[in-house]
Amino acid sequence: MTGHDWAGLIVTVLVFVGLAVAFWWALRPSKRKELEEQKYKVLDDD
């Protein structure tokens, strides 16, 4: 594998791990109440 291949592999893995952490952080059970409160916020702002 060339240097470009390794760089692409590392970037891909870092992006995947970053997205996985962001999804886990945003959707953890302790934030469920906050997410439920904001679910219809756009529709309630009349």
C-alpha distance (Angstrom), angle and dihedral (degrees) to the residues before:
residue distance angle dihedral
M1 . . .
T2 3.77 . .
G3 3.77 127.6 .
H4 3.79 90.7 -100.6
D5 3.80 90.7 54.1
W6 3.79 91.4 52.3
A7 3.80 92.1 46.6
G8 3.81 90.9 51.2
L9 3.80 91.5 47.4
I10 3.80 92.4 50.1
V11 3.81 93.0 47.3
T12 3.81 91.1 48.3
V13 3.80 92.9 50.1
L14 3.82 92.4 46.2
V15 3.80 92.2 50.3
F16 3.80 91.3 48.0
V17 3.81 92.6 49.6
G18 3.81 91.1 45.2
L19 3.80 92.3 52.2
A20 3.80 91.9 45.7
V21 3.82 90.7 52.6
A22 3.81 92.1 46.0
F23 3.81 92.3 50.5
W24 3.81 91.7 46.2
W25 3.82 91.4 48.6
A26 3.81 93.8 47.4
L27 3.80 96.8 43.7
R28 3.79 101.8 39.4
P29 3.81 114.3 133.2
S30 3.81 94.6 -112.8
K31 3.83 89.7 64.8
R32 3.80 93.8 51.1
K33 3.82 94.2 100.0
E34 3.81 92.3 50.0
L35 3.80 91.5 48.1
E36 3.80 91.9 48.4
E37 3.82 90.5 51.6
Q38 3.80 91.7 51.9
K39 3.79 96.6 42.9
Y40 3.80 95.6 93.8
K41 3.81 98.2 23.9
V42 3.81 92.6 115.8
L43 3.78 91.7 53.2
D44 3.83 93.4 46.8
D45 3.83 95.7 53.2
D46 3.80 97.0 90.9
